[in-house]
Amino acid sequence: MTDTDTQLEAAVFRRLLDHLRRRTDVQNIDLMITGGFCRNCLADWYREAAVERGIELDKDAARERIYGEPFEQWKARHQPDATPEQLAAFAKARERHG
């Protein structure tokens, strides 16, 4: 992988984060149902990448990096309780996504 590849991937990741931060109407459960990952997964992957490189990063700090604000604040402003339909779809999707 070249430096250019790394720079392009970083730019794409920043754009993805910006997109997800603007699309607060898209709930994590909806992302999990359709894609098998959500903002919390991205935060976990971000934290794991940091740890692999010897950088200590806790779960809350990683989530703040992904959400652009503390998770509890984002959750209170943007995340309603999942509907029974979403929960049923999530349970079915978990079988597909493993």
N, CA, C and O atoms as a GROMACS GRO file, in nm:
protein
  392
    1MET      N    1   0.084  -0.117   0.000
    1MET     CA    2   0.000   0.000   0.000
    1MET      C    3   0.089   0.124   0.000
    1MET      O    4   0.187   0.132   0.074
    2THR      N    5   0.053   0.218  -0.083
    2THR     CA    6   0.132   0.341  -0.094
    2THR      C    7   0.077   0.448   0.000
    2THR      O    8  -0.033   0.434   0.055
    3ASP      N    9   0.154   0.553   0.018
    3ASP     CA   10   0.106   0.667   0.097
    3ASP      C   11  -0.020   0.727   0.034
    3ASP      O   12  -0.111   0.771   0.105
    4THR      N   13  -0.023   0.728  -0.099
    4THR     CA   14  -0.141   0.781  -0.168
    4THR      C   15  -0.264   0.696  -0.136
    4THR      O   16  -0.372   0.750  -0.111
    5ASP      N   17  -0.248   0.564  -0.137
    5ASP     CA   18  -0.360   0.475  -0.100
    5ASP      C   19  -0.410   0.507   0.040
    5ASP      O   20  -0.530   0.518   0.063
    6THR      N   21  -0.317   0.522   0.133
    6THR     CA   22  -0.352   0.552   0.272
    6THR      C   23  -0.425   0.686   0.281
    6THR      O   24  -0.524   0.699   0.353
    7GLN      N   25  -0.375   0.785   0.209
    7GLN     CA   26  -0.439   0.917   0.210
    7GLN      C   27  -0.580   0.912   0.152
    7GLN      O   28  -0.672   0.974   0.205
    8LEU      N   29  -0.597   0.837   0.042
    8LEU     CA   30  -0.729   0.824  -0.018
    8LEU      C   31  -0.826   0.751   0.075
    8LEU      O   32  -0.941   0.792   0.091
    9GLU      N   33  -0.779   0.644   0.136
    9GLU     CA   34  -0.864   0.570   0.231
    9GLU      C   35  -0.903   0.657   0.349
    9GLU      O   36  -1.017   0.652   0.396
   10ALA      N   37  -0.810   0.736   0.399
   10ALA     CA   38  -0.839   0.826   0.510
   10ALA      C   39  -0.943   0.930   0.469
   10ALA      O   40  -1.032   0.963   0.547
   11ALA      N   41  -0.932   0.981   0.348
   11ALA     CA   42  -1.028   1.080   0.299
   11ALA      C   43  -1.167   1.017   0.286
   11ALA      O   44  -1.267   1.080   0.320
   12VAL      N   45  -1.172   0.895   0.238
   12VAL     CA   46  -1.301   0.826   0.226
   12VAL      C   47  -1.360   0.801   0.364
   12VAL      O   48  -1.481   0.818   0.383
   13PHE      N   49  -1.278   0.762   0.459
   13PHE     CA   50  -1.327   0.738   0.595
   13PHE      C   51  -1.382   0.867   0.655
   13PHE      O   52  -1.489   0.866   0.717
   14ARG      N   53  -1.311   0.977   0.639
   14ARG     CA   54  -1.360   1.106   0.690
   14ARG      C   55  -1.492   1.143   0.624
   14ARG      O   56  -1.582   1.196   0.690
   15ARG      N   57  -1.505   1.116   0.497
   15ARG     CA   58  -1.631   1.146   0.428
   15ARG      C   59  -1.744   1.057   0.479
   15ARG      O   60  -1.856   1.103   0.496
   16LEU      N   61  -1.715   0.930   0.503
   16LEU     CA   62  -1.815   0.839   0.560
   16LEU      C   63  -1.861   0.890   0.696
   16LEU      O   64  -1.981   0.893   0.723
   17LEU      N   65  -1.767   0.930   0.782
   17LEU     CA   66  -1.804   0.982   0.913
   17LEU      C   67  -1.890   1.107   0.900
   17LEU      O   68  -1.990   1.121   0.970
   18ASP      N   69  -1.852   1.197   0.811
   18ASP     CA   70  -1.930   1.318   0.790
   18ASP      C   71  -2.072   1.284   0.744
   18ASP      O   72  -2.169   1.342   0.791
   19HIS      N   73  -2.081   1.190   0.653
   19HIS     CA   74  -2.212   1.147   0.602
   19HIS      C   75  -2.298   1.089   0.715
   19HIS      O   76  -2.415   1.126   0.728
   20LEU      N   77  -2.240   1.001   0.795
   20LEU     CA   78  -2.316   0.940   0.904
   20LEU      C   79  -2.355   1.043   1.010
   20LEU      O   80  -2.461   1.032   1.071
   21ARG      N   81  -2.270   1.142   1.032
   21ARG     CA   82  -2.303   1.247   1.130
   21ARG      C   83  -2.418   1.334   1.082
   21ARG      O   84  -2.498   1.381   1.162
   22ARG      N   85  -2.427   1.355   0.951
   22ARG     CA   86  -2.538   1.433   0.896
   22ARG      C   87  -2.666   1.351   0.886
   22ARG      O   88  -2.776   1.406   0.892
   23ARG      N   89  -2.653   1.221   0.871
   23ARG     CA   90  -2.770   1.135   0.853
   23ARG      C   91  -2.811   1.071   0.986
   23ARG      O   92  -2.812   0.949   1.001
   24THR      N   93  -2.843   1.156   1.081
   24THR     CA   94  -2.886   1.107   1.212
   24THR      C   95  -3.021   1.036   1.205
   24THR      O   96  -3.059   0.966   1.298
   25ASP      N   97  -3.093   1.054   1.093
   25ASP     CA   98  -3.219   0.982   1.075
   25ASP      C   99  -3.197   0.834   1.050
   25ASP      O  100  -3.288   0.753   1.071
   26VAL      N  101  -3.078   0.797   1.006
   26VAL     CA  102  -3.046   0.656   0.985
   26VAL      C  103  -2.997   0.598   1.117
   26VAL      O  104  -2.889   0.632   1.164
   27GLN      N  105  -3.078   0.514   1.174
   27GLN     CA  106  -3.049   0.458   1.305
   27GLN      C  107  -2.947   0.345   1.297
   27GLN      O  108  -2.936   0.277   1.195
   28ASN      N  109  -2.874   0.325   1.405
   28ASN     CA  110  -2.776   0.217   1.410
   28ASN      C  111  -2.842   0.082   1.384
   28ASN      O  112  -2.785  -0.002   1.315
   29ILE      N  113  -2.961   0.060   1.438
   29ILE     CA  114  -3.026  -0.068   1.418
   29ILE      C  115  -3.057  -0.090   1.269
   29ILE      O  116  -3.049  -0.202   1.220
   30ASP      N  117  -3.092   0.019   1.198
   30ASP     CA  118  -3.116   0.007   1.055
   30ASP      C  119  -2.988  -0.029   0.980
   30ASP      O  120  -2.990  -0.111   0.888
   31LEU      N  121  -2.877   0.033   1.019
   31LEU     CA  122  -2.748  -0.002   0.960
   31LEU      C  123  -2.714  -0.149   0.987
   31LEU      O  124  -2.664  -0.219   0.898
   32MET      N  125  -2.740  -0.195   1.108
   32MET     CA  126  -2.712  -0.334   1.144
   32MET      C  127  -2.798  -0.431   1.062
   32MET      O  128  -2.751  -0.535   1.018
   33ILE      N  129  -2.923  -0.395   1.044
   33ILE     CA  130  -3.015  -0.482   0.969
   33ILE      C  131  -2.968  -0.497   0.825
   33ILE      O  132  -2.962  -0.608   0.772
   34THR      N  133  -2.934  -0.385   0.763
   34THR     CA  134  -2.901  -0.390   0.621
   34THR      C  135  -2.754  -0.418   0.592
   34THR      O  136  -2.722  -0.485   0.494
   35GLY      N  137  -2.666  -0.368   0.676
   35GLY     CA  138  -2.523  -0.378   0.645
   35GLY      C  139  -2.442  -0.468   0.737
   35GLY      O  140  -2.329  -0.504   0.704
   36GLY      N  141  -2.498  -0.504   0.850
   36GLY     CA  142  -2.424  -0.588   0.943
   36GLY      C  143  -2.322  -0.513   1.026
   36GLY      O  144  -2.239  -0.574   1.093
   37PHE      N  145  -2.327  -0.380   1.022
   37PHE     CA  146  -2.239  -0.298   1.106
   37PHE      C  147  -2.309  -0.166   1.132
   37PHE      O  148  -2.406  -0.131   1.064
   38CYS      N  149  -2.260  -0.093   1.232
   38CYS     CA  150  -2.318   0.037   1.265
   38CYS      C  151  -2.208   0.131   1.313
   38CYS      O  152  -2.089   0.098   1.306
   39ARG      N  153  -2.247   0.246   1.359
   39ARG     CA  154  -2.150   0.344   1.409
   39ARG      C  155  -2.068   0.286   1.526
   39ARG      O  156  -1.948   0.311   1.536
   40ASN      N  157  -2.134   0.210   1.612
   40ASN     CA  158  -2.062   0.150   1.725
   40ASN      C  159  -1.957   0.050   1.675
   40ASN      O  160  -1.849   0.040   1.733
   41CYS      N  161  -1.989  -0.024   1.570
   41CYS     CA  162  -1.891  -0.116   1.512
   41CYS      C  163  -1.771  -0.038   1.461
   41CYS      O  164  -1.656  -0.077   1.483
   42LEU      N  165  -1.797   0.074   1.391
   42LEU     CA  166  -1.686   0.157   1.343
   42LEU      C  167  -1.598   0.203   1.459
   42LEU      O  168  -1.476   0.204   1.449
   43ALA      N  169  -1.662   0.242   1.569
   43ALA     CA  170  -1.586   0.286   1.686
   43ALA      C  171  -1.503   0.171   1.742
   43ALA      O  172  -1.388   0.191   1.781
   44ASP      N  173  -1.560   0.052   1.746
   44ASP     CA  174  -1.485  -0.065   1.793
   44ASP      C  175  -1.366  -0.093   1.702
   44ASP      O  176  -1.257  -0.121   1.751
   45TRP      N  177  -1.386  -0.086   1.572
   45TRP     CA  178  -1.278  -0.110   1.478
   45TRP      C  179  -1.170  -0.003   1.490
   45TRP      O  180  -1.051  -0.032   1.480
   46TYR      N  181  -1.212   0.120   1.511
   46TYR     CA  182  -1.119   0.231   1.528
   46TYR      C  183  -1.033   0.208   1.653
   46TYR      O  184  -0.911   0.224   1.650
   47ARG      N  185  -1.099   0.170   1.763
   47ARG     CA  186  -1.027   0.144   1.888
   47ARG      C  187  -0.932   0.026   1.871
   47ARG      O  188  -0.818   0.032   1.916
   48GLU      N  189  -0.977  -0.081   1.806
   48GLU     CA  190  -0.892  -0.198   1.785
   48GLU      C  191  -0.769  -0.162   1.701
   48GLU      O  192  -0.659  -0.210   1.728
   49ALA      N  193  -0.788  -0.078   1.599
   49ALA     CA  194  -0.674  -0.034   1.517
   49ALA      C  195  -0.575   0.046   1.601
   49ALA      O  196  -0.454   0.032   1.584
   50ALA      N  197  -0.628   0.129   1.690
   50ALA     CA  198  -0.539   0.206   1.778
   50ALA      C  199  -0.460   0.113   1.869
   50ALA      O  200  -0.339   0.127   1.882
   51VAL      N  201  -0.528   0.020   1.931
   51VAL     CA  202  -0.462  -0.074   2.023
   51VAL      C  203  -0.355  -0.154   1.951
   51VAL      O  204  -0.247  -0.177   2.005
   52GLU      N  205  -0.384  -0.199   1.827
   52GLU     CA  206  -0.286  -0.273   1.748
   52GLU      C  207  -0.160  -0.192   1.724
   52GLU      O  208  -0.053  -0.248   1.701
   53ARG      N  209  -0.172  -0.061   1.730
   53ARG     CA  210  -0.058   0.028   1.707
   53ARG      C  211   0.000   0.082   1.837
   53ARG      O  212   0.081   0.175   1.836
   54GLY      N  213  -0.042   0.023   1.949
   54GLY     CA  214   0.011   0.062   2.078
   54GLY      C  215  -0.047   0.191   2.134
   54GLY      O  216   0.010   0.251   2.224
   55ILE      N  217  -0.161   0.233   2.081
   55ILE     CA  218  -0.226   0.356   2.127
   55ILE      C  219  -0.343   0.318   2.216
   55ILE      O  220  -0.433   0.246   2.174
   56GLU      N  221  -0.341   0.366   2.339
   56GLU     CA  222  -0.451   0.338   2.430
   56GLU      C  223  -0.568   0.429   2.397
   56GLU      O  224  -0.553   0.551   2.389
   57LEU      N  225  -0.684   0.368   2.377
   57LEU     CA  226  -0.804   0.443   2.343
   57LEU      C  227  -0.921   0.367   2.403
   57LEU      O  228  -0.942   0.250   2.372
   58ASP      N  229  -0.997   0.434   2.488
   58ASP     CA  230  -1.110   0.363   2.548
   58ASP      C  231  -1.233   0.372   2.458
   58ASP      O  232  -1.236   0.447   2.361
   59LYS      N  233  -1.332   0.293   2.493
   59LYS     CA  234  -1.454   0.282   2.413
   59LYS      C  235  -1.523   0.417   2.395
   59LYS      O  236  -1.567   0.450   2.285
   60ASP      N  237  -1.533   0.495   2.502
   60ASP     CA  238  -1.601   0.624   2.494
   60ASP      C  239  -1.528   0.720   2.402
   60ASP      O  240  -1.592   0.791   2.324
   61ALA      N  241  -1.395   0.723   2.408
   61ALA     CA  242  -1.317   0.812   2.322
   61ALA      C  243  -1.331   0.770   2.175
   61ALA      O  244  -1.340   0.855   2.087
   62ALA      N  245  -1.332   0.641   2.150
   62ALA     CA  246  -1.348   0.592   2.013
   62ALA      C  247  -1.486   0.628   1.959
   62ALA      O  248  -1.499   0.670   1.844
   63ARG      N  249  -1.588   0.612   2.041
   63ARG     CA  250  -1.723   0.647   1.997
   63ARG      C  251  -1.735   0.797   1.972
   63ARG      O  252  -1.802   0.838   1.877
   64GLU      N  253  -1.673   0.876   2.054
   64GLU     CA  254  -1.678   1.021   2.033
   64GLU      C  255  -1.612   1.058   1.900
   64GLU      O  256  -1.657   1.150   1.831
   65ARG      N  257  -1.506   0.988   1.865
   65ARG     CA  258  -1.439   1.012   1.736
   65ARG      C  259  -1.533   0.981   1.621
   65ARG      O  260  -1.535   1.055   1.522
   66ILE      N  261  -1.609   0.875   1.631
   66ILE     CA  262  -1.699   0.835   1.524
   66ILE      C  263  -1.824   0.922   1.520
   66ILE      O  264  -1.866   0.967   1.413
   67TYR      N  265  -1.884   0.947   1.636
   67TYR     CA  266  -2.009   1.023   1.642
   67TYR      C  267  -1.988   1.174   1.632
   67TYR      O  268  -2.081   1.247   1.598
   68GLY      N  269  -1.869   1.220   1.662
   68GLY     CA  270  -1.843   1.364   1.660
   68GLY      C  271  -1.886   1.434   1.787
   68GLY      O  272  -1.880   1.557   1.796
   69GLU      N  273  -1.929   1.359   1.885
   69GLU     CA  274  -1.972   1.410   2.016
   69GLU      C  275  -1.983   1.289   2.109
   69GLU      O  276  -1.982   1.175   2.062
   70PRO      N  277  -1.993   1.312   2.239
   70PRO     CA  278  -2.007   1.197   2.329
   70PRO      C  279  -2.129   1.113   2.290
   70PRO      O  280  -2.236   1.166   2.259
   71PHE      N  281  -2.112   0.981   2.292
   71PHE     CA  282  -2.217   0.889   2.248
   71PHE      C  283  -2.348   0.912   2.322
   71PHE      O  284  -2.453   0.915   2.259
   72GLU      N  285  -2.343   0.927   2.453
   72GLU     CA  286  -2.468   0.944   2.530
   72GLU      C  287  -2.542   1.070   2.487
   72GLU      O  288  -2.665   1.072   2.485
   73GLN      N  289  -2.469   1.174   2.453
   73GLN     CA  290  -2.531   1.297   2.404
   73GLN      C  291  -2.597   1.272   2.268
   73GLN      O  292  -2.711   1.312   2.246
   74TRP      N  293  -2.525   1.206   2.177
   74TRP     CA  294  -2.580   1.175   2.045
   74TRP      C  295  -2.704   1.087   2.060
   74TRP      O  296  -2.806   1.110   1.996
   75LYS      N  297  -2.693   0.985   2.144
   75LYS     CA  298  -2.803   0.891   2.163
   75LYS      C  299  -2.928   0.963   2.215
   75LYS      O  300  -3.038   0.935   2.169
   76ALA      N  301  -2.912   1.053   2.310
   76ALA     CA  302  -3.026   1.125   2.367
   76ALA      C  303  -3.092   1.215   2.263
   76ALA      O  304  -3.214   1.234   2.265
   77ARG      N  305  -3.013   1.270   2.173
   77ARG     CA  306  -3.067   1.363   2.073
   77ARG      C  307  -3.122   1.294   1.948
   77ARG      O  308  -3.213   1.346   1.884
   78HIS      N  309  -3.067   1.176   1.914
   78HIS     CA  310  -3.097   1.120   1.782
   78HIS      C  311  -3.147   0.976   1.780
   78HIS      O  312  -3.194   0.930   1.676
   79GLN      N  313  -3.140   0.904   1.889
   79GLN     CA  314  -3.170   0.761   1.883
   79GLN      C  315  -3.294   0.726   1.964
   79GLN      O  316  -3.286   0.711   2.086
   80PRO      N  317  -3.408   0.712   1.898
   80PRO     CA  318  -3.527   0.667   1.969
   80PRO      C  319  -3.518   0.517   1.998
   80PRO      O  320  -3.433   0.447   1.942
   81ASP      N  321  -3.604   0.469   2.084
   81ASP     CA  322  -3.609   0.325   2.109
   81ASP      C  323  -3.644   0.252   1.979
   81ASP      O  324  -3.721   0.303   1.897
   82ALA      N  325  -3.588   0.135   1.962
   82ALA     CA  326  -3.617   0.054   1.844
   82ALA      C  327  -3.763   0.009   1.848
   82ALA      O  328  -3.818  -0.020   1.954
   83THR      N  329  -3.823   0.004   1.731
   83THR     CA  330  -3.960  -0.043   1.722
   83THR      C  331  -3.962  -0.196   1.726
   83THR      O  332  -3.859  -0.260   1.701
   84PRO      N  333  -4.076  -0.254   1.756
   84PRO     CA  334  -4.086  -0.401   1.751
   84PRO      C  335  -4.048  -0.456   1.612
   84PRO      O  336  -3.988  -0.563   1.602
   85GLU      N  337  -4.084  -0.383   1.507
   85GLU     CA  338  -4.050  -0.427   1.372
   85GLU      C  339  -3.898  -0.425   1.349
   85GLU      O  340  -3.843  -0.517   1.288
   86GLN      N  341  -3.832  -0.320   1.398
   86GLN     CA  342  -3.687  -0.314   1.385
   86GLN      C  343  -3.620  -0.426   1.463
   86GLN      O  344  -3.526  -0.488   1.414
   87LEU      N  345  -3.669  -0.452   1.583
   87LEU     CA  346  -3.610  -0.560   1.663
   87LEU      C  347  -3.627  -0.694   1.596
   87LEU      O  348  -3.535  -0.777   1.599
   88ALA      N  349  -3.742  -0.718   1.536
   88ALA     CA  350  -3.766  -0.845   1.466
   88ALA      C  351  -3.674  -0.857   1.344
   88ALA      O  352  -3.616  -0.963   1.320
   89ALA      N  353  -3.661  -0.748   1.268
   89ALA     CA  354  -3.574  -0.748   1.151
   89ALA      C  355  -3.428  -0.767   1.192
   89ALA      O  356  -3.351  -0.834   1.123
   90PHE      N  357  -3.390  -0.706   1.305
   90PHE     CA  358  -3.254  -0.721   1.355
   90PHE      C  359  -3.225  -0.866   1.394
   90PHE      O  360  -3.118  -0.919   1.363
   91ALA      N  361  -3.319  -0.928   1.460
   91ALA     CA  362  -3.301  -1.069   1.500
   91ALA      C  363  -3.283  -1.157   1.376
   91ALA      O  364  -3.199  -1.247   1.375
   92LYS      N  365  -3.362  -1.132   1.272
   92LYS     CA  366  -3.349  -1.209   1.149
   92LYS      C  367  -3.217  -1.180   1.078
   92LYS      O  368  -3.153  -1.270   1.024
   93ALA      N  369  -3.177  -1.053   1.078
   93ALA     CA  370  -3.052  -1.013   1.012
   93ALA      C  371  -2.929  -1.074   1.080
   93ALA      O  372  -2.830  -1.105   1.014
   94ARG      N  373  -2.936  -1.089   1.211
   94ARG     CA  374  -2.821  -1.147   1.285
   94ARG      C  375  -2.790  -1.286   1.234
   94ARG      O  376  -2.674  -1.327   1.233
   95GLU      N  377  -2.893  -1.358   1.193
   95GLU     CA  378  -2.871  -1.492   1.136
   95GLU      C  379  -2.791  -1.483   1.005
   95GLU      O  380  -2.705  -1.567   0.979
   96ARG      N  381  -2.821  -1.381   0.923
   96ARG     CA  382  -2.752  -1.364   0.794
   96ARG      C  383  -2.608  -1.315   0.814
   96ARG      O  384  -2.516  -1.360   0.746
   97HIS      N  385  -2.592  -1.222   0.908
   97HIS     CA  386  -2.462  -1.158   0.924
   97HIS      C  387  -2.367  -1.235   1.014
   97HIS      O  388  -2.246  -1.211   1.013
   98GLY      N  389  -2.421  -1.327   1.091
   98GLY     CA  390  -2.338  -1.409   1.176
   98GLY      C  391  -2.286  -1.343   1.290
   98GLY      O  392  -2.214  -1.404   1.370
   0.00000   0.00000   0.00000
